[in-house]
């Protein structure tokens, strides 16, 4: 029995082309009124509901700047939610050693963010900026420069701890492979 019609998708080159369908791709637009950008950044509408807004990156950043995800939860519920969600995001965190994740993409821990805040730096600051800020601030409050000043000594210790946290994190980021080759 023979076929009555023949397809154009035989042989080489393929006449139909790969992915040559003519259907329109569905693009979700930003939920912010008046925005014509694609809305590919989900943002929660409420802490305890799965409903989401979908914003463009600019409006997602604006929306998230005033958002407290743990609002209305007691400490135990907030800690439980943080543990469960950090377990879900563990793959992203573990990818940072392979340099997939840079510093501004969520690969910084809370301790690192607090240390950057203590040094007066942005969350995506490079380590050279960390070193420069630490040296500048530590010179002002060093115990040798201000002897007998208890406030300066505690500030120096705080800066020292912040620098140590960030230096250890940088050492972990620099390590690239399972044998430790850089």
Buried (B, 14 or more C-beta within 10 A) or exposed (E): EEEEEEEEEEEEEEEEEEEEEEEEEEEEBBBBEEBEBBBBBBBBEEBEEEEBBBBBEEBBEEBEEEEEEEEEBEEEEBEEBBEEEEEEEEEEBEEBBEEEBEBEEEBBEEBBEBBBEBBEBEEEBEBEBBBBBBEEBBEEBBEEEBEEEEEBBEBBEBBEBBBEBBBEBBEEBEEEEEEEEE
